Amino acid sequence: MKARIYLLIVLSIVLALLVACAPAATPAPEQPAEPTKPPEQPAKFKAGLLAPGPVNDGGWNQTAYEAFKRMEAELGAEISYVEVEMAPAAFEKAFRDFADQGYNFILGHGNEFTDAAIAVAPQYPNTFFFLSSSRFYDPNIPNLIGLNTDSSQPCYLFGYIAAKMGKGAGLIGGMEIPPIAEAFEGFTLGAHSVDPNFPVKITYIGNWTDTAAAKEAAISYVDGGADFLVGNADFANNGVYQAMVEKNVWGFSLFGDNTSKAPKNILANYILNYGEGLVEIAAEVQAGTFKPTSNIEFGLKHDKVMWITYNDGAANPVPEELRKEVEAIAEKIKAGEIKTLSSQK
C-alpha cells in the first residue's frame, strides 16, 4: 500500500516537471490590418466656352470669358474655351469635344450655336448645354437652356438719347440674328418715341471680326448725315469706334465700358455683367440643384446683370436733365409699362 502511494507521488512530481518544462504555446500571428482606402474625391466641375470671336474683344466674348474666370476662382471649376471657326460642323465638334471630356457646363456664346446644340445635347443627357442670347426651351431636351439678355432694353434708352441729341444714327451689326436685330429694334423704338422721323440706318457686315468693314459702314452712315453710331459686332466694333474718332461723331458701346477706345465720343456704355448670372447658374449645376422649367431672361430689372453708365469726360456729355428722363424711362421698362420690342404685348 505504501509502495503504491509512493509511486503515485513520484508520478505526480514527474508530470508537474514535464508541464513546467513544456515550451509556451506560440500565439497565432496577428492578421495584417486592412489598408485604409483614401476617401473618394468629388469629380472636378468643368465648364467649357464656345466663343464666336476673340475673348479679348473688349465686348461680348470677353464678357463670357471673364464669367468663366469667375467660375474658376469662386467655384474651383476647371475651365476651357475655344474661339470656334464660324461653321456649323465646327460648332458640333466643339460641343462634342467638351462633352466627351466630361464637361458639366458648356456654353455656346450666341444664338448661332442653336442648331449644333440641338443636334448634340440629346446624346449627353448628363451634361448641361447653354445658349447665350437665346430663348430656347424644349422639355424634350431638358439639358439645353437658352439664356437671353434683353439688349433691346438698354438700347431703347440709347435710341432715346440719340434722338434727343442728334440728327440720325447708323447701326452696324455682325450678323442678322435675333439678339442683334432685337437690340437694334429697341434702339429704333426708343429713337422714334422721341421723333418718328428720326433716321436710323442698319447694316450687317456678315462676320464678327472685320474691323475694316465695320469702319467703312460706319463712315458711310456719317457721310450720309448720321451723327450717332452703334456697333454690335463683337471684335469688329473697334472699327466703329475708329470711325467715331475720325469723323468726330457720337456713339455708345455695348456689353462693357469701352470709353477708352473713343474717350471723347462715347457718351454712354451698356454694361453687361453676364458673369453674375452665369456663375449663379453654374453653382446650381455644380450642386445638382439646377432644375430649369423655361429659358432664363435677363433685363434692366436685374440691376446686377445689366445697366448703363455715362461718360462725363465726353466732349458732349449727356445733359443731367436728359439723364433724369432716361432714368424715368428705365423704371417704366422695368415695370413693363414701356415695350422695347414690337412683339411684346
C-alpha positions in Angstrom: 0.0 0.0 0.0 2.8 2.4 1.0 4.6 1.4 -2.2 1.6 2.3 -4.3 1.2 5.7 -2.6 4.9 6.4 -3.0 4.6 5.6 -6.8 1.7 7.9 -7.2 3.6 10.8 -5.5 6.6 10.2 -7.8 4.5 10.1 -10.9 2.8 13.4 -9.9 6.1 15.1 -9.4 7.4 13.9 -12.8 4.2 15.1 -14.5 4.5 18.5 -12.9 8.1 18.8 -14.1 7.1 17.9 -17.6 4.4 20.5 -17.7 6.7 23.2 -16.3 9.4 22.4 -18.9 7.0 22.3 -21.9 7.5 25.3 -24.3 4.9 28.0 -24.2 2.2 27.9 -26.8 3.1 30.1 -29.8 0.4 32.8 -30.2 -1.4 32.9 -33.5 0.2 35.5 -35.8 -1.6 38.8 -35.9 -3.5 39.4 -39.2 -2.3 42.5 -41.1 -4.8 45.3 -40.8 -6.9 46.1 -43.9 -5.4 49.0 -45.8 -7.3 52.2 -45.3 -8.9 53.4 -48.5 -8.5 57.1 -49.2 -11.8 59.0 -49.4 -13.1 59.3 -52.9 -12.6 62.8 -54.3 -15.6 64.5 -55.9 -15.2 64.8 -59.7 -13.9 68.2 -60.8 -16.6 70.6 -62.0 -15.7 71.5 -65.6 -17.0 74.4 -67.6 -16.4 75.0 -71.4 -17.0 78.0 -73.5 -17.5 78.2 -77.3 -16.7 81.8 -78.3 -17.6 83.2 -81.7 -14.6 85.6 -81.6 -11.6 86.6 -79.6 -12.1 86.5 -75.9 -10.2 89.8 -75.5 -12.5 91.7 -77.8 -13.5 94.2 -75.0 -17.1 93.3 -75.6 -19.4 90.3 -76.0 -16.8 87.5 -76.0 -14.7 89.0 -73.2 -17.9 89.2 -71.1 -18.3 85.4 -71.2 -14.6 84.7 -70.7 -14.5 86.8 -67.6 -17.5 84.9 -66.3 -15.7 81.7 -66.7 -12.7 83.1 -64.9 -15.1 83.8 -62.0 -16.3 80.2 -62.1 -12.6 79.1 -61.8 -12.0 81.5 -58.8 -15.3 81.2 -57.0 -16.4 77.6 -57.7 -13.0 75.9 -58.2 -14.0 75.0 -61.7 -11.7 73.7 -64.4 -12.4 75.9 -67.4 -11.5 75.9 -71.0 -12.6 77.8 -74.1 -12.3 77.6 -77.9 -12.6 80.5 -80.3 -14.5 78.4 -82.7 -14.4 78.6 -86.5 -17.7 80.0 -87.8 -19.1 76.9 -89.4 -21.9 74.5 -88.1 -19.6 71.5 -88.3 -17.1 73.2 -86.1 -19.8 74.1 -83.6 -20.9 70.5 -83.3 -17.3 69.3 -83.0 -16.6 71.8 -80.2 -19.7 70.9 -78.2 -19.0 67.2 -78.6 -15.3 67.5 -77.7 -16.2 69.2 -74.4 -18.9 66.7 -73.6 -16.7 63.7 -74.4 -14.1 65.2 -71.9 -16.7 65.2 -69.1 -17.5 68.9 -69.0 -20.6 69.6 -66.9 -21.5 73.1 -68.1 -21.0 74.0 -71.8 -21.9 77.5 -73.1 -22.4 78.3 -76.8 -22.0 82.1 -76.6 -24.5 83.1 -79.2 -27.8 82.3 -80.9 -25.8 81.0 -83.9 -24.9 77.8 -81.9 -28.6 76.7 -81.6 -28.8 74.1 -84.3 -25.5 72.5 -83.3 -26.5 72.3 -79.6 -29.9 70.7 -80.6 -28.0 68.1 -82.5 -25.5 67.3 -79.8 -27.3 67.8 -76.4 -29.6 64.8 -76.5 -26.6 62.5 -76.8 -25.2 63.7 -73.5 -28.2 63.9 -71.1 -26.0 64.3 -68.0 -24.3 67.5 -69.4 -26.0 70.9 -69.4 -25.7 72.9 -72.6 -26.5 76.6 -72.6 -27.0 79.1 -75.4 -26.4 82.8 -74.9 -28.8 85.3 -76.5 -31.4 82.6 -76.8 -34.9 81.9 -75.7 -34.7 78.2 -76.5 -36.5 75.8 -74.2 -37.8 72.4 -75.2 -38.9 70.0 -72.4 -37.9 67.2 -74.8 -34.3 68.4 -74.5 -34.2 69.4 -70.8 -30.4 69.8 -70.7 -30.4 72.6 -73.3 -31.3 76.0 -72.0 -31.4 79.5 -73.6 -30.0 82.4 -71.6 -31.4 85.6 -73.1 -30.1 89.1 -72.2 -32.7 91.5 -73.5 -30.4 94.1 -75.0 -33.4 95.8 -76.6 -34.0 97.5 -73.2 -30.7 99.4 -72.7 -30.6 100.1 -76.5 -34.1 101.7 -76.3 -32.5 104.2 -73.8 -29.6 104.8 -76.3 -32.1 105.4 -79.1 -34.0 107.9 -76.9 -30.7 109.8 -76.1 -29.6 109.8 -79.8 -32.9 111.3 -81.0 -32.8 113.9 -78.3 -29.2 115.0 -79.1 -28.6 114.1 -82.7 -29.7 114.1 -86.4 -29.5 110.4 -87.3 -28.0 107.1 -86.3 -26.1 104.3 -88.0 -26.2 100.8 -86.5 -23.6 98.2 -87.6 -24.2 94.5 -86.7 -22.1 91.4 -87.2 -24.8 89.1 -88.4 -28.6 89.4 -88.6 -29.5 87.1 -85.8 -32.4 87.6 -83.3 -30.4 89.1 -80.4 -28.7 91.7 -82.7 -31.9 92.5 -84.6 -33.8 92.9 -81.3 -31.2 95.3 -79.9 -31.4 97.4 -83.0 -35.2 97.3 -82.9 -35.1 98.5 -79.3 -32.8 101.4 -80.3 -35.2 102.3 -83.2 -38.3 102.3 -81.0 -36.5 104.4 -78.4 -35.5 107.0 -81.0 -38.9 107.0 -82.7 -40.6 107.6 -79.3 -38.9 111.0 -79.5 -39.2 111.6 -83.2 -41.0 109.1 -85.5 -38.9 110.5 -88.4 -35.5 110.2 -86.8 -33.3 108.4 -89.3 -32.0 105.0 -88.2 -29.9 103.0 -90.7 -28.9 99.4 -90.1 -26.3 97.2 -91.8 -24.8 93.8 -91.1 -21.2 93.1 -92.2 -21.6 89.3 -92.1 -19.0 88.4 -89.5 -17.7 89.4 -86.1 -14.0 90.3 -86.7 -13.7 92.5 -89.8 -13.0 95.9 -88.3 -12.3 97.5 -91.7 -15.8 96.5 -93.0 -17.4 97.9 -89.8 -15.4 101.1 -90.0 -16.3 101.5 -93.7 -20.0 101.0 -93.0 -19.9 103.5 -90.1 -18.2 106.2 -92.1 -20.7 105.7 -95.0 -23.5 106.4 -92.5 -21.8 109.5 -91.1 -21.2 110.8 -94.7 -25.0 110.3 -95.2 -25.9 112.5 -92.2 -25.7 110.3 -89.1 -24.0 111.7 -86.1 -24.6 108.7 -83.8 -23.0 105.3 -84.2 -23.5 101.9 -82.5 -21.6 98.7 -83.2 -22.9 95.3 -82.3 -20.4 93.1 -84.0 -18.0 91.9 -81.2 -14.4 92.5 -82.1 -15.4 94.4 -85.3 -16.8 97.1 -83.1 -13.3 98.5 -82.9 -13.8 99.8 -86.5 -17.0 101.6 -85.4 -15.0 103.3 -82.5 -12.3 104.3 -85.0 -15.0 105.9 -87.2 -16.4 107.9 -84.3 -13.0 109.4 -83.6 -12.0 110.1 -87.2 -15.4 111.6 -88.1 -15.9 113.3 -84.7 -19.4 112.0 -84.0 -21.0 110.4 -81.0 -22.0 106.9 -80.1 -22.5 104.2 -77.5 -20.7 101.0 -76.6 -22.4 97.7 -75.8 -21.6 94.9 -73.3 -18.8 96.7 -71.4 -17.1 100.0 -70.8 -15.2 100.8 -74.0 -14.8 104.5 -73.3 -11.0 104.3 -73.7 -11.4 103.4 -77.4 -13.2 106.7 -78.1 -12.9 108.8 -74.9 -14.4 112.0 -76.3 -17.0 110.3 -78.5 -18.7 107.5 -76.5 -21.5 109.1 -74.5 -22.7 106.0 -72.6 -21.9 102.3 -72.1 -24.3 99.4 -71.8 -22.6 97.2 -69.1 -23.5 93.6 -69.1 -22.3 91.7 -66.1 -23.3 88.4 -67.6 -21.0 86.6 -65.3 -23.2 87.3 -62.4 -26.0 85.3 -63.9 -23.7 82.6 -65.4 -21.8 81.9 -62.1 -25.1 81.6 -60.3 -26.4 79.0 -62.7 -23.0 77.2 -62.8 -23.1 77.0 -58.9 -26.6 75.3 -59.2 -25.3 72.9 -61.8 -22.3 72.0 -59.6 -24.6 71.4 -56.6 -27.1 69.4 -58.6 -29.9 71.8 -57.9 -30.4 73.3 -61.3 -33.9 72.3 -62.5 -35.0 74.6 -65.3 -38.6 74.8 -66.5 -38.1 77.6 -69.1 -35.4 79.7 -70.7 -33.7 82.3 -68.5 -34.3 86.0 -69.3 -32.2 88.9 -68.0 -33.3 92.6 -68.3 -32.9 96.0 -66.8 -34.7 94.9 -63.6 -31.7 92.6 -63.0 -29.6 95.5 -62.0 -26.6 93.4 -61.1 -26.6 92.0 -64.6 -27.2 95.0 -66.9 -27.1 98.7 -66.5 -25.8 101.8 -68.3 -23.1 104.3 -67.3 -22.4 107.8 -68.7 -19.0 109.2 -69.8 -18.6 112.5 -68.1 -15.3 113.0 -70.0 -17.0 113.1 -73.4 -16.7 116.3 -75.5 -20.6 116.4 -75.5 -21.8 114.6 -72.4 -25.4 113.6 -71.9 -27.0 116.6 -70.0 -28.2 116.0 -66.5 -31.8 116.7 -67.3 -31.8 114.1 -70.1 -30.2 111.6 -67.7 -33.2 112.0 -65.4 -35.6 111.4 -68.3 -33.7 108.3 -69.2 -33.8 107.0 -65.6 -37.6 107.5 -65.5 -38.0 105.6 -68.8 -35.8 102.8 -67.5 -38.1 102.4 -64.5 -41.1 102.1 -66.8 -39.3 99.5 -68.8 -38.6 97.5 -65.7 -42.3 97.8 -64.7 -43.4 96.6 -68.1 -45.1 99.9 -68.9 -42.8 100.6 -72.0 -42.3 97.8 -74.5 -38.9 97.7 -76.2 -39.9 95.2 -78.9 -42.8 95.3 -81.2 -43.6 91.7 -80.5 -44.1 92.3 -76.8 -47.7 92.6 -75.6 
